[in-house]
Amino acid sequence: MSTVITKRDYNEWQDFCKQVQSSSSVTFNESESVKNARIKRALADYNYFVKTYFKIYADADCADFHIDFANQCLKDPDFFGVAEWPREHAKSVHLTIIIPMWLIAHKQLTGMLLMGKNEDDACNLLSDIQAQLVSNELFSNDFGEQYNFGTWTEGDFTTKDGIRFLAFGRDQSPRGAREGEKRPNYGVVDDVDDDDIVHNPKRVDKVVKKILGAMFFALSIKGARFAMGGNRIHFNSILANIVGDTKPGAKKRDGLYHSKVKAIENGKPAWHQRYSLTELMRKIQKAGPVMAKQEFFHETDIEGKIFKNKYWRWAKLPHLAKMDVIIGYFDPSFENSQTSDFKAASVWGQDRFKRYCISRYTRRSELEDVFEWMIKFEKSLPLGVGIIWYMEKQFYTRPVKKALARAKKKHKYPLSVLTDERRKPGKYTRIVRMEPEYSSGNVIYNVEMENDPDMVEGNLQLKGIEPGYNTPDDAPDADEGAWYYLDQFVVSDDDDWGDDALGMGGHERDEDNHY
């Protein structure tokens, strides 16, 4: 069920206005040159603009994606953008408050339409920008007094320059948006998806048509900016339909500026100016994988057509020394491939007839980063436990060799990578052949990695494998490579533990079952 939204208490809003006022005081007897220098810098530097005039929000520097979105919006009078940002990454603050104020400072705003989940939600959002226009003394000092009449409680107010702000819910249409000769030129849709509506395609379609119809066409034809913010809580959400890529391989909307940001990308926080990796991982661990994927990574727990959700078994791994063998397989990918733009390394262990996914690397990154990860993983193994790394021969090119050499030199570690010499059948065929092991319950994943972003991405790629798929497949391809070499080490209960049984010069066990 969706959360019930009620209108903000007016007294609470007045208290907020006092906070805005106290955080935006004007220096007494400030010289005109100091003021002009501040204005000049603020108009050119969005991060400075935010930290100077909106200290109540600026507990950290803006993220790069905040700055890029704001600058692109200012630059293009016909901007059409979607900020697909994670939970707690300041979507509403920037799209409904600071960017409109940024446009006012640049004398680019003639009016603003704001759509929320319902009218109360929209009015609450509007209350924050009215608080800034009424009580932000430094902004008024530098860019002129703004507020004239009307109130957020009615979802409608106007500035002294005739800029009208109008709020409405997703099931409403903007009412008489024009203010005199001024037609609004900024429309923003904020966080309109919820758990109820995304499961009702007809309701989603109705709201999408309202956004692109009644709302968008209420904006000025001469030039109007449109922005939508939210995180993708469902593959058929309102936001996903505005972007256009509701299905794997589907095209995005023409002319769209799509700022899609995951909370952790390439092993680093996207908003590193505010959040540490430890803080984000703690939140992810507590929320669990399903909610973390939805709220932080824009991924819903999709059901694979071949590799089904019920096949995933998560458990604590046996001690790695008890594994028959541990194989790591690196798929560097072709840079220009439509479906293969991730660097993927999969580490699998085998204990008799059970296969264990120990760890993954699934990122868009430089080659050297993967080799460094491989070195760190190998060095982290318990004493006496080894790993055999493979990589497809066709990828072992000069750039790959140079990246490996740099990583080995940097870490002073002799990483050894063997080449996969096979003449392989088609990728789809090879990957699908893994399904019987999944459906029979012989595949087990490391429960300690359940919320790891690399593991999440790799498993989503595997679930996306189906006839005619057009989605990334680097992680499943790496899995298949590792499995091929695991198969070389399959032993029966009657086999002896010698070099012949292990093959390829494998490790021998001691009396305590340690390598």
Buried (B, 14 or more C-beta within 10 A) or exposed (E): EEEEBEBBEEEEBEEBBEEBBEBBEEEEEEEEEEBEEBBEEBBEBBBBBBBBBBBBBBEEBBBBBBBBBBBBBBEBEEBBBBBBBBBBBBBBBBBBBBBBBBBBBEEBBBBBBBBBBBBBBBBBBBBBBBBBBBBBBBBBBBBEBBBBEBBBBEBBBBBEBEBBBBBBBBBBEBEEBBBEEBBBBBBBBBBBBBEEBBEEEEBBEBBBEBBBEBBBEBBBEEEBBBBBBBBBBBBBBBBBBBBBBBEBEEEEBEEBBBBBBBBBBBBEBBBBBBBEEEEBBEBBEEBEBEBBBBBBBBBBBBEBEBBEEEBBBEEEBEEBBBBBBBBBBBBBBEEEEEBBEBBBBBBBBBBEEBBBBBBBBBBBBEBBBBBBBBBEBBEEBEEEBEBBBBBBEEBBEEEBEEBBEBBBEEBEBEBEBEEBEEEBEEBBEBBBEBBEBBBEEBBBBBEBBBBBBBBBBBBBBBBBBBEEBEBBBBBBBBBBBBBBBBEBBBBEEEEEBEEEBBEEEBBEBEEEEBB
